[in-house]
Amino acid sequence: MLLVGMAFMANGGAGILFGLLIGALGVLFLIGSPSVTLNTAGGEKVVSSGSPFQRGAGEAYAAAVRKALFPS
């Protein structure tokens, strides 16, 4: 994606804008999507994922669940 974005940017004009958008999408793919896997008592695995910008909320949720399950 990044290489395709750079190729579009080399053409100039509207290609620069299109190349920037494709390059930004490529960066988001490199960052990845954070995910949380919960195992229930019944043996089910529930996977929840979000955008990279929701990572802080996901980590806070996982910490709250961990604290409720394993108080210290």
VOPA-913850 format. One record per residue (C-alpha): x, y, z. Coordinates in steps of 0.25 Angstrom, whole numbers, plus 5000, padded with zeros to 4 digits. Layout:
XYZ;...
//
This chain:
500050005000;501150105003;501850074990;500550094982;500350224990;501750274986;501550234971;500250314971;500950434978;502050434967;500950464956;500650594962;499250664962;498150584968;499050474969;499750534981;498450544989;498050394985;499450354988;499450415002;498150345005;498650215001;499950235008;499150265021;498350145019;499650065018;500150125031;498850075038;499049935033;500449935038;500049985052;498949875052;497749855060;497749825075;496949705080;496449645093;496149505094;495249465106;495049315110;493749285117;493449185127;492749105116;493949095108;493549195097;494549295092;494049435089;494949525081;494749675080;495549765072;495549915069;496350025062;497750065067;497150185073;496350105083;497550035088;497550115101;496050085104;496349935101;497549935111;496650005122;495549895120;496549785120;497149835133;495749855140;495349715136;496749665141;496549745154;495149685156;495649545154;496949545161;496849645173;498249675179;
//
